[in-house]
Amino acid sequence: MTATQIVNTIVSTYQVGDRVEVERKGQSTPGRISSIHRRDHGIEYVVHTDAVDGGMGCVVNLWTTSGQSSFLRPAPAGGASR
C-alpha cells in the first residue's frame, strides 16, 4: 500500500473534548467526544455520555464516512440541555 492509499482526507466536524448531543432512541443525551479514530475511509467518534439520574453514562461509538453524523450535534451553548 502506498502512502496516498492510506491517507484519510475526511475532515472531522468535531475535536476531542467537544461537548455534543447524541440522538438515540428518540432522545437527546449530552456527552463529550473522548476520542476520534481515523479509519480507512471514515472517522469513528467515541462519545462518553453524561451520567443520568445518578446512574452511569455510556460509551457510544459513531462511524461516519463523511465526517458528519445525523446522530451527533453540537451541545447547546452553556453546556448540557438537561
PyMOL Python script that loads the backbone (N, CA, C, O; Angstrom):
from pymol import cmd

cmd.read_pdbstr("""\
ATOM      1  N   MET A   1       0.838  -1.172   0.000  1.00  0.00           N
ATOM      2  CA  MET A   1       0.000   0.000   0.000  1.00  0.00           C
ATOM      3  C   MET A   1       0.888   1.241   0.000  1.00  0.00           C
ATOM      4  O   MET A   1       1.856   1.318   0.756  1.00  0.00           O
ATOM      5  N   THR A   2       0.562   2.190  -0.832  1.00  0.00           N
ATOM      6  CA  THR A   2       1.345   3.421  -0.863  1.00  0.00           C
ATOM      7  C   THR A   2       0.790   4.407   0.153  1.00  0.00           C
ATOM      8  O   THR A   2      -0.322   4.246   0.655  1.00  0.00           O
ATOM      9  N   ALA A   3       1.569   5.413   0.442  1.00  0.00           N
ATOM     10  CA  ALA A   3       1.136   6.430   1.410  1.00  0.00           C
ATOM     11  C   ALA A   3      -0.137   7.123   0.955  1.00  0.00           C
ATOM     12  O   ALA A   3      -0.972   7.476   1.788  1.00  0.00           O
ATOM     13  N   THR A   4      -0.306   7.326  -0.339  1.00  0.00           N
ATOM     14  CA  THR A   4      -1.508   8.015  -0.818  1.00  0.00           C
ATOM     15  C   THR A   4      -2.745   7.155  -0.653  1.00  0.00           C
ATOM     16  O   THR A   4      -3.854   7.687  -0.593  1.00  0.00           O
ATOM     17  N   GLN A   5      -2.589   5.846  -0.578  1.00  0.00           N
ATOM     18  CA  GLN A   5      -3.739   4.975  -0.407  1.00  0.00           C
ATOM     19  C   GLN A   5      -4.243   4.954   1.031  1.00  0.00           C
ATOM     20  O   GLN A   5      -5.416   4.663   1.264  1.00  0.00           O
ATOM     21  N   ILE A   6      -3.393   5.252   1.984  1.00  0.00           N
ATOM     22  CA  ILE A   6      -3.821   5.171   3.378  1.00  0.00           C
ATOM     23  C   ILE A   6      -4.130   6.531   4.002  1.00  0.00           C
ATOM     24  O   ILE A   6      -4.496   6.599   5.175  1.00  0.00           O
ATOM     25  N   VAL A   7      -3.991   7.591   3.251  1.00  0.00           N
ATOM     26  CA  VAL A   7      -4.305   8.926   3.767  1.00  0.00           C
ATOM     27  C   VAL A   7      -5.815   9.102   3.817  1.00  0.00           C
ATOM     28  O   VAL A   7      -6.510   8.832   2.838  1.00  0.00           O
ATOM     29  N   ASN A   8      -6.316   9.550   4.947  1.00  0.00           N
ATOM     30  CA  ASN A   8      -7.735   9.801   5.129  1.00  0.00           C
ATOM     31  C   ASN A   8      -7.963  11.297   4.929  1.00  0.00           C
ATOM     32  O   ASN A   8      -7.465  12.110   5.707  1.00  0.00           O
ATOM     33  N   THR A   9      -8.707  11.658   3.901  1.00  0.00           N
ATOM     34  CA  THR A   9      -8.921  13.073   3.592  1.00  0.00           C
ATOM     35  C   THR A   9     -10.222  13.612   4.170  1.00  0.00           C
ATOM     36  O   THR A   9     -10.564  14.770   3.930  1.00  0.00           O
ATOM     37  N   ILE A  10     -10.944  12.811   4.917  1.00  0.00           N
ATOM     38  CA  ILE A  10     -12.199  13.260   5.514  1.00  0.00           C
ATOM     39  C   ILE A  10     -11.892  14.209   6.665  1.00  0.00           C
ATOM     40  O   ILE A  10     -11.057  13.913   7.519  1.00  0.00           O
ATOM     41  N   VAL A  11     -12.569  15.339   6.681  1.00  0.00           N
ATOM     42  CA  VAL A  11     -12.362  16.342   7.722  1.00  0.00           C
ATOM     43  C   VAL A  11     -13.346  16.086   8.859  1.00  0.00           C
ATOM     44  O   VAL A  11     -14.552  15.974   8.638  1.00  0.00           O
ATOM     45  N   SER A  12     -12.826  15.996  10.059  1.00  0.00           N
ATOM     46  CA  SER A  12     -13.657  15.775  11.235  1.00  0.00           C
ATOM     47  C   SER A  12     -14.430  17.045  11.572  1.00  0.00           C
ATOM     48  O   SER A  12     -13.875  18.144  11.562  1.00  0.00           O
ATOM     49  N   THR A  13     -15.714  16.884  11.868  1.00  0.00           N
ATOM     50  CA  THR A  13     -16.564  18.005  12.253  1.00  0.00           C
ATOM     51  C   THR A  13     -16.284  18.440  13.687  1.00  0.00           C
ATOM     52  O   THR A  13     -16.494  19.600  14.040  1.00  0.00           O
ATOM     53  N   TYR A  14     -15.812  17.510  14.511  1.00  0.00           N
ATOM     54  CA  TYR A  14     -15.605  17.756  15.933  1.00  0.00           C
ATOM     55  C   TYR A  14     -14.155  17.525  16.327  1.00  0.00           C
ATOM     56  O   TYR A  14     -13.364  16.977  15.559  1.00  0.00           O
ATOM     57  N   GLN A  15     -13.820  17.956  17.548  1.00  0.00           N
ATOM     58  CA  GLN A  15     -12.499  17.722  18.120  1.00  0.00           C
ATOM     59  C   GLN A  15     -12.670  17.014  19.461  1.00  0.00           C
ATOM     60  O   GLN A  15     -13.727  17.100  20.088  1.00  0.00           O
ATOM     61  N   VAL A  16     -11.626  16.317  19.893  1.00  0.00           N
ATOM     62  CA  VAL A  16     -11.659  15.656  21.193  1.00  0.00           C
ATOM     63  C   VAL A  16     -11.931  16.711  22.267  1.00  0.00           C
ATOM     64  O   VAL A  16     -11.315  17.777  22.272  1.00  0.00           O
ATOM     65  N   GLY A  17     -12.851  16.407  23.168  1.00  0.00           N
ATOM     66  CA  GLY A  17     -13.217  17.332  24.241  1.00  0.00           C
ATOM     67  C   GLY A  17     -14.464  18.139  23.949  1.00  0.00           C
ATOM     68  O   GLY A  17     -15.027  18.747  24.859  1.00  0.00           O
ATOM     69  N   ASP A  18     -14.915  18.163  22.693  1.00  0.00           N
ATOM     70  CA  ASP A  18     -16.119  18.920  22.345  1.00  0.00           C
ATOM     71  C   ASP A  18     -17.345  18.348  23.049  1.00  0.00           C
ATOM     72  O   ASP A  18     -17.522  17.132  23.122  1.00  0.00           O
ATOM     73  N   ARG A  19     -18.192  19.246  23.567  1.00  0.00           N
ATOM     74  CA  ARG A  19     -19.482  18.850  24.134  1.00  0.00           C
ATOM     75  C   ARG A  19     -20.443  18.634  22.972  1.00  0.00           C
ATOM     76  O   ARG A  19     -20.509  19.451  22.054  1.00  0.00           O
ATOM     77  N   VAL A  20     -21.185  17.534  23.016  1.00  0.00           N
ATOM     78  CA  VAL A  20     -22.106  17.190  21.942  1.00  0.00           C
ATOM     79  C   VAL A  20     -23.403  16.633  22.521  1.00  0.00           C
ATOM     80  O   VAL A  20     -23.491  16.338  23.713  1.00  0.00           O
ATOM     81  N   GLU A  21     -24.385  16.497  21.674  1.00  0.00           N
ATOM     82  CA  GLU A  21     -25.636  15.826  21.990  1.00  0.00           C
ATOM     83  C   GLU A  21     -25.700  14.591  21.093  1.00  0.00           C
ATOM     84  O   GLU A  21     -25.501  14.686  19.882  1.00  0.00           O
ATOM     85  N   VAL A  22     -25.978  13.437  21.691  1.00  0.00           N
ATOM     86  CA  VAL A  22     -26.131  12.195  20.938  1.00  0.00           C
ATOM     87  C   VAL A  22     -27.618  11.899  20.829  1.00  0.00           C
ATOM     88  O   VAL A  22     -28.309  11.780  21.840  1.00  0.00           O
ATOM     89  N   GLU A  23     -28.103  11.781  19.610  1.00  0.00           N
ATOM     90  CA  GLU A  23     -29.516  11.490  19.364  1.00  0.00           C
ATOM     91  C   GLU A  23     -29.647   9.981  19.179  1.00  0.00           C
ATOM     92  O   GLU A  23     -29.148   9.422  18.202  1.00  0.00           O
ATOM     93  N   ARG A  24     -30.323   9.326  20.126  1.00  0.00           N
ATOM     94  CA  ARG A  24     -30.515   7.885  20.012  1.00  0.00           C
ATOM     95  C   ARG A  24     -31.809   7.475  20.691  1.00  0.00           C
ATOM     96  O   ARG A  24     -32.173   7.991  21.747  1.00  0.00           O
ATOM     97  N   LYS A  25     -32.475   6.559  20.071  1.00  0.00           N
ATOM     98  CA  LYS A  25     -33.755   6.060  20.576  1.00  0.00           C
ATOM     99  C   LYS A  25     -34.733   7.195  20.840  1.00  0.00           C
ATOM    100  O   LYS A  25     -35.498   7.150  21.804  1.00  0.00           O
ATOM    101  N   GLY A  26     -34.710   8.206  19.992  1.00  0.00           N
ATOM    102  CA  GLY A  26     -35.638   9.318  20.106  1.00  0.00           C
ATOM    103  C   GLY A  26     -35.339  10.309  21.208  1.00  0.00           C
ATOM    104  O   GLY A  26     -36.123  11.228  21.447  1.00  0.00           O
ATOM    105  N   GLN A  27     -34.215  10.135  21.885  1.00  0.00           N
ATOM    106  CA  GLN A  27     -33.853  11.054  22.962  1.00  0.00           C
ATOM    107  C   GLN A  27     -32.482  11.651  22.704  1.00  0.00           C
ATOM    108  O   GLN A  27     -31.624  11.035  22.072  1.00  0.00           O
ATOM    109  N   SER A  28     -32.297  12.843  23.198  1.00  0.00           N
ATOM    110  CA  SER A  28     -31.022  13.536  23.078  1.00  0.00           C
ATOM    111  C   SER A  28     -30.274  13.407  24.402  1.00  0.00           C
ATOM    112  O   SER A  28     -30.806  13.745  25.459  1.00  0.00           O
ATOM    113  N   THR A  29     -29.033  12.913  24.336  1.00  0.00           N
ATOM    114  CA  THR A  29     -28.233  12.700  25.537  1.00  0.00           C
ATOM    115  C   THR A  29     -26.952  13.518  25.449  1.00  0.00           C
ATOM    116  O   THR A  29     -26.218  13.390  24.468  1.00  0.00           O
ATOM    117  N   PRO A  30     -26.659  14.358  26.449  1.00  0.00           N
ATOM    118  CA  PRO A  30     -25.424  15.145  26.411  1.00  0.00           C
ATOM    119  C   PRO A  30     -24.204  14.262  26.665  1.00  0.00           C
ATOM    120  O   PRO A  30     -24.271  13.268  27.388  1.00  0.00           O
ATOM    121  N   GLY A  31     -23.094  14.650  26.053  1.00  0.00           N
ATOM    122  CA  GLY A  31     -21.857  13.902  26.246  1.00  0.00           C
ATOM    123  C   GLY A  31     -20.657  14.701  25.772  1.00  0.00           C
ATOM    124  O   GLY A  31     -20.757  15.891  25.473  1.00  0.00           O
ATOM    125  N   ARG A  32     -19.528  14.028  25.710  1.00  0.00           N
ATOM    126  CA  ARG A  32     -18.278  14.666  25.304  1.00  0.00           C
ATOM    127  C   ARG A  32     -17.507  13.704  24.403  1.00  0.00           C
ATOM    128  O   ARG A  32     -17.445  12.504  24.668  1.00  0.00           O
ATOM    129  N   ILE A  33     -16.921  14.246  23.335  1.00  0.00           N
ATOM    130  CA  ILE A  33     -16.076  13.443  22.443  1.00  0.00           C
ATOM    131  C   ILE A  33     -14.818  13.064  23.222  1.00  0.00           C
ATOM    132  O   ILE A  33     -14.071  13.942  23.653  1.00  0.00           O
ATOM    133  N   SER A  34     -14.578  11.768  23.405  1.00  0.00           N
ATOM    134  CA  SER A  34     -13.390  11.341  24.151  1.00  0.00           C
ATOM    135  C   SER A  34     -12.253  10.937  23.223  1.00  0.00           C
ATOM    136  O   SER A  34     -11.086  11.017  23.607  1.00  0.00           O
ATOM    137  N   SER A  35     -12.573  10.508  22.018  1.00  0.00           N
ATOM    138  CA  SER A  35     -11.512  10.212  21.050  1.00  0.00           C
ATOM    139  C   SER A  35     -12.089  10.173  19.645  1.00  0.00           C
ATOM    140  O   SER A  35     -13.287   9.978  19.442  1.00  0.00           O
ATOM    141  N   ILE A  36     -11.208  10.362  18.695  1.00  0.00           N
ATOM    142  CA  ILE A  36     -11.563  10.317  17.279  1.00  0.00           C
ATOM    143  C   ILE A  36     -10.544   9.416  16.602  1.00  0.00           C
ATOM    144  O   ILE A  36      -9.337   9.633  16.699  1.00  0.00           O
ATOM    145  N   HIS A  37     -11.057   8.397  15.913  1.00  0.00           N
ATOM    146  CA  HIS A  37     -10.177   7.457  15.220  1.00  0.00           C
ATOM    147  C   HIS A  37     -10.403   7.572  13.721  1.00  0.00           C
ATOM    148  O   HIS A  37     -11.527   7.429  13.239  1.00  0.00           O
ATOM    149  N   ARG A  38      -9.351   7.825  13.006  1.00  0.00           N
ATOM    150  CA  ARG A  38      -9.438   7.851  11.547  1.00  0.00           C
ATOM    151  C   ARG A  38      -9.171   6.441  11.049  1.00  0.00           C
ATOM    152  O   ARG A  38      -8.111   5.870  11.306  1.00  0.00           O
ATOM    153  N   ARG A  39     -10.131   5.892  10.343  1.00  0.00           N
ATOM    154  CA  ARG A  39     -10.034   4.531   9.821  1.00  0.00           C
ATOM    155  C   ARG A  39     -10.232   4.568   8.313  1.00  0.00           C
ATOM    156  O   ARG A  39     -11.075   5.310   7.808  1.00  0.00           O
ATOM    157  N   ASP A  40      -9.463   3.777   7.607  1.00  0.00           N
ATOM    158  CA  ASP A  40      -9.536   3.623   6.154  1.00  0.00           C
ATOM    159  C   ASP A  40     -10.302   4.738   5.439  1.00  0.00           C
ATOM    160  O   ASP A  40      -9.703   5.715   4.990  1.00  0.00           O
ATOM    161  N   HIS A  41     -11.607   4.594   5.336  1.00  0.00           N
ATOM    162  CA  HIS A  41     -12.412   5.548   4.570  1.00  0.00           C
ATOM    163  C   HIS A  41     -13.438   6.257   5.443  1.00  0.00           C
ATOM    164  O   HIS A  41     -14.530   6.579   4.976  1.00  0.00           O
ATOM    165  N   GLY A  42     -13.105   6.499   6.688  1.00  0.00           N
ATOM    166  CA  GLY A  42     -14.064   7.161   7.559  1.00  0.00           C
ATOM    167  C   GLY A  42     -13.470   7.580   8.885  1.00  0.00           C
ATOM    168  O   GLY A  42     -12.264   7.490   9.115  1.00  0.00           O
ATOM    169  N   ILE A  43     -14.356   8.040   9.748  1.00  0.00           N
ATOM    170  CA  ILE A  43     -13.984   8.521  11.077  1.00  0.00           C
ATOM    171  C   ILE A  43     -14.905   7.860  12.094  1.00  0.00           C
ATOM    172  O   ILE A  43     -16.109   7.736  11.869  1.00  0.00           O
ATOM    173  N   GLU A  44     -14.327   7.440  13.212  1.00  0.00           N
ATOM    174  CA  GLU A  44     -15.108   6.912  14.321  1.00  0.00           C
ATOM    175  C   GLU A  44     -15.008   7.909  15.475  1.00  0.00           C
ATOM    176  O   GLU A  44     -13.915   8.235  15.937  1.00  0.00           O
ATOM    177  N   TYR A  45     -16.165   8.387  15.931  1.00  0.00           N
ATOM    178  CA  TYR A  45     -16.220   9.256  17.103  1.00  0.00           C
ATOM    179  C   TYR A  45     -16.565   8.388  18.308  1.00  0.00           C
ATOM    180  O   TYR A  45     -17.503   7.593  18.247  1.00  0.00           O
ATOM    181  N   VAL A  46     -15.823   8.531  19.396  1.00  0.00           N
ATOM    182  CA  VAL A  46     -16.143   7.843  20.643  1.00  0.00           C
ATOM    183  C   VAL A  46     -16.644   8.917  21.603  1.00  0.00           C
ATOM    184  O   VAL A  46     -15.929   9.868  21.918  1.00  0.00           O
ATOM    185  N   VAL A  47     -17.880   8.753  22.062  1.00  0.00           N
ATOM    186  CA  VAL A  47     -18.528   9.741  22.919  1.00  0.00           C
ATOM    187  C   VAL A  47     -18.857   9.095  24.258  1.00  0.00           C
ATOM    188  O   VAL A  47     -19.443   8.014  24.301  1.00  0.00           O
ATOM    189  N   HIS A  48     -18.484   9.752  25.347  1.00  0.00           N
ATOM    190  CA  HIS A  48     -18.893   9.333  26.689  1.00  0.00           C
ATOM    191  C   HIS A  48     -20.073  10.217  27.068  1.00  0.00           C
ATOM    192  O   HIS A  48     -19.932  11.434  27.183  1.00  0.00           O
ATOM    193  N   THR A  49     -21.229   9.605  27.260  1.00  0.00           N
ATOM    194  CA  THR A  49     -22.404  10.392  27.625  1.00  0.00           C
ATOM    195  C   THR A  49     -22.365  10.713  29.115  1.00  0.00           C
ATOM    196  O   THR A  49     -21.736  10.004  29.901  1.00  0.00           O
ATOM    197  N   ASP A  50     -23.042  11.783  29.486  1.00  0.00           N
ATOM    198  CA  ASP A  50     -23.106  12.202  30.882  1.00  0.00           C
ATOM    199  C   ASP A  50     -23.958  11.222  31.684  1.00  0.00           C
ATOM    200  O   ASP A  50     -24.863  10.583  31.147  1.00  0.00           O
ATOM    201  N   ALA A  51     -23.657  11.114  32.963  1.00  0.00           N
ATOM    202  CA  ALA A  51     -24.467  10.293  33.864  1.00  0.00           C
ATOM    203  C   ALA A  51     -25.864  10.898  33.957  1.00  0.00           C
ATOM    204  O   ALA A  51     -26.018  12.119  33.984  1.00  0.00           O
ATOM    205  N   VAL A  52     -26.873  10.044  34.006  1.00  0.00           N
ATOM    206  CA  VAL A  52     -28.259  10.498  34.070  1.00  0.00           C
ATOM    207  C   VAL A  52     -28.932   9.898  35.300  1.00  0.00           C
ATOM    208  O   VAL A  52     -28.824   8.697  35.545  1.00  0.00           O
ATOM    209  N   ASP A  53     -29.618  10.720  36.063  1.00  0.00           N
ATOM    210  CA  ASP A  53     -30.385  10.279  37.239  1.00  0.00           C
ATOM    211  C   ASP A  53     -29.550   9.449  38.214  1.00  0.00           C
ATOM    212  O   ASP A  53     -30.019   8.428  38.717  1.00  0.00           O
ATOM    213  N   GLY A  54     -28.330   9.878  38.480  1.00  0.00           N
ATOM    214  CA  GLY A  54     -27.485   9.189  39.442  1.00  0.00           C
ATOM    215  C   GLY A  54     -26.828   7.920  38.926  1.00  0.00           C
ATOM    216  O   GLY A  54     -26.028   7.304  39.631  1.00  0.00           O
ATOM    217  N   GLY A  55     -27.157   7.526  37.708  1.00  0.00           N
ATOM    218  CA  GLY A  55     -26.557   6.326  37.122  1.00  0.00           C
ATOM    219  C   GLY A  55     -25.266   6.661  36.401  1.00  0.00           C
ATOM    220  O   GLY A  55     -24.669   7.717  36.611  1.00  0.00           O
ATOM    221  N   MET A  56     -24.860   5.758  35.564  1.00  0.00           N
ATOM    222  CA  MET A  56     -23.634   5.969  34.800  1.00  0.00           C
ATOM    223  C   MET A  56     -23.977   6.352  33.369  1.00  0.00           C
ATOM    224  O   MET A  56     -25.037   5.996  32.854  1.00  0.00           O
ATOM    225  N   GLY A  57     -23.073   7.076  32.741  1.00  0.00           N
ATOM    226  CA  GLY A  57     -23.211   7.352  31.327  1.00  0.00           C
ATOM    227  C   GLY A  57     -22.791   6.111  30.549  1.00  0.00           C
ATOM    228  O   GLY A  57     -22.499   5.071  31.138  1.00  0.00           O
ATOM    229  N   CYS A  58     -22.762   6.222  29.252  1.00  0.00           N
ATOM    230  CA  CYS A  58     -22.328   5.089  28.445  1.00  0.00           C
ATOM    231  C   CYS A  58     -21.355   5.575  27.376  1.00  0.00           C
ATOM    232  O   CYS A  58     -21.173   6.776  27.173  1.00  0.00           O
ATOM    233  N   VAL A  59     -20.746   4.626  26.711  1.00  0.00           N
ATOM    234  CA  VAL A  59     -19.824   4.937  25.626  1.00  0.00           C
ATOM    235  C   VAL A  59     -20.546   4.643  24.320  1.00  0.00           C
ATOM    236  O   VAL A  59     -21.084   3.552  24.131  1.00  0.00           O
ATOM    237  N   VAL A  60     -20.555   5.616  23.424  1.00  0.00           N
ATOM    238  CA  VAL A  60     -21.213   5.466  22.134  1.00  0.00           C
ATOM    239  C   VAL A  60     -20.159   5.639  21.051  1.00  0.00           C
ATOM    240  O   VAL A  60     -19.433   6.633  21.035  1.00  0.00           O
ATOM    241  N   ASN A  61     -20.078   4.674  20.151  1.00  0.00           N
ATOM    242  CA  ASN A  61     -19.160   4.756  19.021  1.00  0.00           C
ATOM    243  C   ASN A  61     -19.974   5.066  17.777  1.00  0.00           C
ATOM    244  O   ASN A  61     -20.907   4.335  17.443  1.00  0.00           O
ATOM    245  N   LEU A  62     -19.628   6.141  17.096  1.00  0.00           N
ATOM    246  CA  LEU A  62     -20.329   6.545  15.882  1.00  0.00           C
ATOM    247  C   LEU A  62     -19.354   6.531  14.717  1.00  0.00           C
ATOM    248  O   LEU A  62     -18.300   7.163  14.778  1.00  0.00           O
ATOM    249  N   TRP A  63     -19.697   5.817  13.664  1.00  0.00           N
ATOM    250  CA  TRP A  63     -18.854   5.688  12.480  1.00  0.00           C
ATOM    251  C   TRP A  63     -19.462   6.510  11.355  1.00  0.00           C
ATOM    252  O   TRP A  63     -20.674   6.470  11.143  1.00  0.00           O
ATOM    253  N   THR A  64     -18.640   7.249  10.638  1.00  0.00           N
ATOM    254  CA  THR A  64     -19.117   8.043   9.514  1.00  0.00           C
ATOM    255  C   THR A  64     -18.078   8.041   8.400  1.00  0.00           C
ATOM    256  O   THR A  64     -16.874   8.008   8.654  1.00  0.00           O
ATOM    257  N   THR A  65     -18.555   8.075   7.182  1.00  0.00           N
ATOM    258  CA  THR A  65     -17.635   8.171   6.047  1.00  0.00           C
ATOM    259  C   THR A  65     -17.568   9.595   5.512  1.00  0.00           C
ATOM    260  O   THR A  65     -16.836   9.870   4.561  1.00  0.00           O
ATOM    261  N   SER A  66     -18.335  10.507   6.125  1.00  0.00           N
ATOM    262  CA  SER A  66     -18.353  11.896   5.658  1.00  0.00           C
ATOM    263  C   SER A  66     -17.758  12.874   6.672  1.00  0.00           C
ATOM    264  O   SER A  66     -17.505  14.031   6.337  1.00  0.00           O
ATOM    265  N   GLY A  67     -17.534  12.422   7.904  1.00  0.00           N
ATOM    266  CA  GLY A  67     -17.065  13.319   8.957  1.00  0.00           C
ATOM    267  C   GLY A  67     -18.207  13.910   9.750  1.00  0.00           C
ATOM    268  O   GLY A  67     -17.986  14.547  10.780  1.00  0.00           O
ATOM    269  N   GLN A  68     -19.443  13.704   9.274  1.00  0.00           N
ATOM    270  CA  GLN A  68     -20.637  14.197   9.956  1.00  0.00           C
ATOM    271  C   GLN A  68     -21.529  13.016  10.294  1.00  0.00           C
ATOM    272  O   GLN A  68     -21.421  11.962   9.667  1.00  0.00           O
ATOM    273  N   SER A  69     -22.404  13.174  11.268  1.00  0.00           N
ATOM    274  CA  SER A  69     -23.324  12.113  11.657  1.00  0.00           C
ATOM    275  C   SER A  69     -24.663  12.719  12.031  1.00  0.00           C
ATOM    276  O   SER A  69     -24.720  13.743  12.713  1.00  0.00           O
ATOM    277  N   SER A  70     -25.744  12.086  11.586  1.00  0.00           N
ATOM    278  CA  SER A  70     -27.078  12.585  11.938  1.00  0.00           C
ATOM    279  C   SER A  70     -27.408  12.273  13.401  1.00  0.00           C
ATOM    280  O   SER A  70     -28.399  12.779  13.929  1.00  0.00           O
ATOM    281  N   PHE A  71     -26.588  11.444  14.061  1.00  0.00           N
ATOM    282  CA  PHE A  71     -26.804  11.101  15.461  1.00  0.00           C
ATOM    283  C   PHE A  71     -26.042  12.021  16.409  1.00  0.00           C
ATOM    284  O   PHE A  71     -26.163  11.892  17.627  1.00  0.00           O
ATOM    285  N   LEU A  72     -25.263  12.940  15.865  1.00  0.00           N
ATOM    286  CA  LEU A  72     -24.380  13.772  16.675  1.00  0.00           C
ATOM    287  C   LEU A  72     -24.555  15.231  16.293  1.00  0.00           C
ATOM    288  O   LEU A  72     -24.607  15.569  15.110  1.00  0.00           O
ATOM    289  N   ARG A  73     -24.648  16.102  17.307  1.00  0.00           N
ATOM    290  CA  ARG A  73     -24.722  17.544  17.019  1.00  0.00           C
ATOM    291  C   ARG A  73     -24.053  18.300  18.160  1.00  0.00           C
ATOM    292  O   ARG A  73     -23.913  17.769  19.262  1.00  0.00           O
ATOM    293  N   PRO A  74     -23.641  19.530  17.901  1.00  0.00           N
ATOM    294  CA  PRO A  74     -23.004  20.321  18.966  1.00  0.00           C
ATOM    295  C   PRO A  74     -23.970  20.520  20.131  1.00  0.00           C
ATOM    296  O   PRO A  74     -25.176  20.661  19.931  1.00  0.00           O
ATOM    297  N   ALA A  75     -23.436  20.528  21.331  1.00  0.00           N
ATOM    298  CA  ALA A  75     -24.259  20.801  22.516  1.00  0.00           C
ATOM    299  C   ALA A  75     -24.655  22.268  22.501  1.00  0.00           C
ATOM    300  O   ALA A  75     -23.913  23.102  21.982  1.00  0.00           O
ATOM    301  N   PRO A  76     -25.816  22.597  23.064  1.00  0.00           N
ATOM    302  CA  PRO A  76     -26.225  23.998  23.137  1.00  0.00           C
ATOM    303  C   PRO A  76     -25.218  24.817  23.947  1.00  0.00           C
ATOM    304  O   PRO A  76     -24.540  24.285  24.826  1.00  0.00           O
ATOM    305  N   ALA A  77     -25.128  26.077  23.652  1.00  0.00           N
ATOM    306  CA  ALA A  77     -24.224  26.969  24.397  1.00  0.00           C
ATOM    307  C   ALA A  77     -24.571  26.908  25.874  1.00  0.00           C
ATOM    308  O   ALA A  77     -25.745  26.915  26.246  1.00  0.00           O
ATOM    309  N   GLY A  78     -23.558  26.848  26.704  1.00  0.00           N
ATOM    310  CA  GLY A  78     -23.790  26.793  28.139  1.00  0.00           C
ATOM    311  C   GLY A  78     -23.830  25.391  28.695  1.00  0.00           C
ATOM    312  O   GLY A  78     -24.095  25.209  29.884  1.00  0.00           O
ATOM    313  N   GLY A  79     -23.569  24.375  27.854  1.00  0.00           N
ATOM    314  CA  GLY A  79     -23.478  23.002  28.363  1.00  0.00           C
ATOM    315  C   GLY A  79     -24.648  22.139  27.988  1.00  0.00           C
ATOM    316  O   GLY A  79     -25.256  22.303  26.931  1.00  0.00           O
ATOM    317  N   ALA A  80     -24.953  21.220  28.867  1.00  0.00           N
ATOM    318  CA  ALA A  80     -25.973  20.206  28.603  1.00  0.00           C
ATOM    319  C   ALA A  80     -27.361  20.820  28.540  1.00  0.00           C
ATOM    320  O   ALA A  80     -27.622  21.864  29.138  1.00  0.00           O
ATOM    321  N   SER A  81     -28.242  20.161  27.812  1.00  0.00           N
ATOM    322  CA  SER A  81     -29.596  20.675  27.652  1.00  0.00           C
ATOM    323  C   SER A  81     -30.523  20.195  28.756  1.00  0.00           C
ATOM    324  O   SER A  81     -31.670  20.635  28.830  1.00  0.00           O
ATOM    325  N   ARG A  82     -30.050  19.307  29.610  1.00  0.00           N
ATOM    326  CA  ARG A  82     -30.889  18.831  30.710  1.00  0.00           C
ATOM    327  C   ARG A  82     -30.436  19.408  32.011  1.00  0.00           C
ATOM    328  O   ARG A  82     -31.024  19.120  33.053  1.00  0.00           O
TER     329      ARG A  82
END
""", "prot")
cmd.dss("prot")
cmd.show_as("cartoon", "prot")
cmd.util.cbc("prot")
cmd.orient("prot")
